[in-house]
């Protein structure tokens, strides 16, 4: 008899996502709920009868937990909308976004814990493959993840088994989160007798910590299951010779690189005057590592210069910044060992919380008076000088949070 991994993982998902959470909740709340439901018969349960009632209650409660757990998918989808690429696109689209419209930094930190540097590259490649196969019906017929699972079911059951393993883990932790929410409600219920030997505050802290950990683990595993499906389909499409999975570069007529001239105004100590400072990163040039440069990245598939500049500053320095002026500066500069045109955009700091830089290079703030050729390259010194000369007088927005230690540096 041949082993069928697909059927095995279907049973595994039923056990982890329905029976196990149901059994856990039934066991913990049996003494509180049992007498209410079964009245005097609850005290007479024994042996096989008690086991049968426990199994039935576990299965029923497990399905109810699974039902309510599906509502957590709405929370996942909302957080998924604020992954790194979506936040960058939103800031690039809104232009001079106000500080209060930035997503609250604890929420950004939580999203970073779950999704890390996820930028939806895999799902976009998988969507292009799906569109090639289904044509105009691609968007309305089936979502990309379900299509990838169906495709793997027919083409590669082993790859589907890996996806379902992550799915089983994610559904268990989703249901476990619901179990913890129910226990929290019971714990906070007046005159609750659940776990009377524990201190109430300590028990509450433990439940909240477990709930946070369960939510993070659920979202992590769900993200892994979707990405595993996308990666498997992309790998097989590339193996079959499909060019749809490959990323196209930017249009040849436009600069292939984008960077940010990130500046801030810092009030001088014991003075009302302000100094203008610019955010710099270590140069990649091996022959002169003491030089500093502006953060620059190469454009990716269908990426705008605005979004690329925001992404580049975030990756290089860990600082969230927005485009403060639509006027750009195109400069011929050395990038990746070759001369290339870079489009620099003026930017101001939004926040440095809930972000981590990708690069190992150092970053620093330098005053406008230090922007000499010896600090940065000649081409960048001219760009910064031209920007500084064309800058308008300070606005109220410029002076927000301009005190010492605000909004600068790498977290």
N, C-alpha and C positions, 0 to 999 in steps of 0.2 A: 504493500500500500504506500503510495507516494505521499510525502509530507507536503501539505499546502499551507504556506506561510500566511496567505491572506485570511483563510478561515481561522487559523490559530490566533491572529491578532484581533479578529472580530470578537472572539471569545475573551481574549485578554482585556479588550476595551470594556466589554460588559462587566467583567469582574472588577476592574480597577475603578471604573467611573460610576457603577451602579451598586453592585453588591457590597463592596468594601466600605464606601462612605455610608450607605444605608445601615450596614451592620454596626458601624462605629456610633452613629447617632442613636440607633435603637438601644444599644447597650448603655450609653451614657444617660439617656432620658427614660429608660424603661420604668424605673421606680416612680418617676413623676407623672408619666403619661399613662402607663399601664392600668393603674387603678381607676383612672377617669374613663378609659375606653372599655375595659372588661369588668369593671365593678368588682364584686366579690370573687369572680372566677379567676382573677389575676393571682390571688393568693393560693389557689388550688392547683395552679399549673405545676407540672413536675414531669421529669423524664422526657420521653419522646414527644409528648404533647407540648411541653415547653420549648423543645427544640424546633418543632414544626411551626409554632407561633412565632418564634424568633426569626426563622428563615423567611416566613411570609412577610412579617413586618419589615425585615431588612430589605427585601426586594421591593416592597411597596414604597417605603420611605426613600430608598435609593432612587427610584424613578421620579419621585417628587423633588428630591434634591437635584437630580439631573435636569429636570424641567426649569427650576428656578436658577440653576447654574448657567443655563443658556442665556440668561439676561446679562451675565457678566461679559458675554461677547460684545455687547453694545459698548461697555466700558473699554474693552480691548480695541474695538474699531475706532473709538474716539481718540484714544491715545495713539493709535497707529497713524491717525491723520496728522499728528504732531511729531512724527519722526523727523530726523535731521533735514532731509530734502524738503519736506513740506514747510518747516519753519523758515528755511532759507528762501524758498519761493514766495512765501507770504511776506517776508520782510522786503524782498526785491520788488514785489508787486505793489505793496502799499507805499513805497517811497519813504517819505519822512514820517515813519511810524512813531507814534507817541510811546513813551516809556510805559505808561499804564496799560497799553494794549499788548505788551509783550507777555507771553505766557508766564505765569507765576513761577519763580525759580525753583521751589520745591517740586512742582510738577515737571519742570524740565529735567531736574535731577533724577526723578523717578523714571521718566522716559529714557534717560541715558542708562540707568541701571538695567532696564528691560531690553532696550533695542540697541544700545551702544551706538555705533556709527552707521546703523542701517539707513540706506538711502534709496531703497526700492529699485536698485539696478537689476536684480534678478527677476523681479515680477514684471518689469518693463520689457525685458528680453523675452520672457515667456508670453507676454501679451502679444508681441509682434509675431511670434510663432503661431499662436492661436488664431490671430487675425489672418495669417497667410493660409491656414487650413480651412477656417470657417468663413472667411470673406466678410461681407457686411453683416452677417448674422452673429459675428463673434461677441459683440457686446451684450446682446439681449438673450442669447441662447443659454449661456452658462458662465459662471464666474471663472476666473483663471485658475484658481486653486482646484476647484472641483473638476475642471477640464483636464488639468495635469494628472489628477488621481485616476480619472477614467482612462486617460491615454496610457499611463503606467500599468494599469490593470490589464490592458490588452497587450502591451509591448514588453513590460518588464516587471513581473510580480515581485521579484527580489527587491527592486528599488521601491516599490509600493510598500513592501513590508517595513522598510526603514522609515518611511513617512508615517505609517500607522503606529510604529513604536513610539515616536514622538507624540503622536495624537493621543495615544493611550495615557501617557504621562500627563499631558496638558489637561485632559478631561478629568483625570483623578484629582489633580490639584485644584481645578475649577470647582469640583464638587466638594473637596475638602474645605475650600474657602467658604462655601455655603454652610457646611457643618459648623464651622467656627463662628459664622455670623449668628446662627441659631443659638449656639451656646452663649454668645455674648448677650443676646436678648434675654435668655433665661437667667444668666448671671446678674444682669442689671434689673431683673424683675423684682418688685418689692417682696420681701420675705422669702426669697429663693433659698432653698436648702441644698442646692447643688454644690458638692465639694465643700461641706461646712468646715472641714479641718484646715483649709487654706485661708490665709488672709485675703480679704476681698480685693484690696488694691493690687497685691502681687498676682493674684489670679487674673485680674483684668489686664495687667501689663503683659502677662504671658500669652493670653488669648490674642491681644492686639498684635504682639510681635509675630505670633504664628500666622495670623491672618495676613499681615504684610508680606511675610516670607512666602506664603502659599500663593498670593496674587502674583508676586514677581515670578515665582517658578512656573505658574500656569501660563503667563504671558510669554515667558522665555521659551518654554517648550512648544507652545503654539507657533511662535515665530520660527522656531527651528523646523517644525513640521512643514510649514508652508514653503520656507526657503529650500528645504530638502527636495520637495516636489519640483520647484522651479529649476533647481540645479540639475536634477536628473533629466528633465525634459530638455534643457539647454544642451547638456552634454550629449544626449542622443541626437539632437538636431544638428549639432556641429559634426558629430561622427557621420551623420547621413549626408553631410555636405551642404546643409542649409546656411545661407548667409544672413538669415534674419536674426540670429542670436548675436552676431557681431555688432559692436558699437561703431557707429560712424563718427567721424571727426567733425569739427565745425566747418562752416562754409569757407572755402579757400579765400574769398574776398574779404573776410573779416579777420581781425587779429585772432590768433589761436590761443593767446594767453590773456588773462585778466588779473589785475591786482588792485589793492586798496591803499589810498593815501589816508590812513586813519589818523585823525588829529583830535586833540582835546585842549581845553583851556584850563589852566591851573592858576588859581589866585595866589599871588605872592604873599608870603607871610608878612603880617603887619602892613599890608598895602592893599589898595583897591585895584591895582593894576593886575593884568593877567598875562601869563606867558603861554604861547602856543607850543604844544609838544606833539611829536609825531611818533607813531608806533613802528618800530623797526625789528627785523629778525636777522639772525646771523647769515652771512653770505655763504653760499654753497661752494664758492671758489676755493679750491684747495691751496692755491698759491698765495692767497691773502685772506686767511680766516678772520682777521681782525676787522674787516670791513663789514658794514651793516647794509641791509637792503630792505626794500618794501616787500610785503608778502605777495607772492604771485603764484597762480596755479594755471594749469592748462585746461581749456574748456573741454567738457565732456559732451556726449551725444545730446544734441538738441538743447544744450544749456545756454542761457543768455549770459552776456558779460556781467550784468548786474548780479545774477545768482552766483556766478563763478567767483566774483570778487568777494562776496559775503562768505562763501564757502572757503575760499583761500585764507582769508583773515582768521576764520574760526579754526581751520586746521593748523595753521602755522602758529597761532598765538593763544587760542582758547578764548578769544574775545568776540562777543556778539556785537556787530556794528551794522549800521544801515547807510544807504546812499544818501548823502546830504545835499548833493548837487548833481543834476543830470549831465553837466558838462564834463567830458572825459578828456584824457591826455594820452595820445598814442605815441609810444616811444620805442625806438629800435634798441633792444637790449639783449644781453647774452643769457639764453635759457637752455638748460640741458646741453650745454656745450656748443650751441648753435645760436647765430643771430636770429632773433625773432621779434615781431612787433607785439608789444604788450599794451593793452588798454587799461590805464589807471583811472579809477573813479574816486572822488572825494568821499570820505566816510566819517561818521561819528559813532562813538561808543554807545551801545544800548545797555549791555549788561555783560558781566563776566562770571555770573553765577550759573550753575547747572551746565557748564561746558568744560570740555577737556581738549587740549590740543593734541594733534596726532604726531606732529614732528618733534624730534629731539633737539632741534636747534633752539638757542636761547632767544628771548625777545626782550625789548627794552623800550622805554620812552625817552626820546631825546628832544631838547628844546630847539626851536627854530634857528637860534643863533649857532647851534652846533651842526647844522646841515651843510657842512663844508665838503669839498671833494674828498678830503682825507677820511671822512666818516662813511660816506656813501659814494657810489660811483658818480662820475661826471654827468651821465645822462639823468640819473635820478636826482642829483642835486639841482639840475636845471628844472626838472618837473616840479619839485617841491618849491623852488623859488618862484616859478610861474604861478603855482597855485596860491602861494602866500601873498604874492603881489595882487592877485585878482580877487582875494578874499574880501568879503564885505565886513562892515563893522560888526562887533559881537551882538548876537540876538539873545533873547531870553532863553531860547533853547540851548544855545552854546554854553550858557553859564549854569545849566542845571547840573548839580553834583560836581562843581568844579573845584571843590575843596581838596586839600591834600589827601591822598590815598583813595580817591574815589574813581571807580571805573577803570583803573589801569593795571598794567602788569598781567602776568600769567598766573591763574589760580593754581 
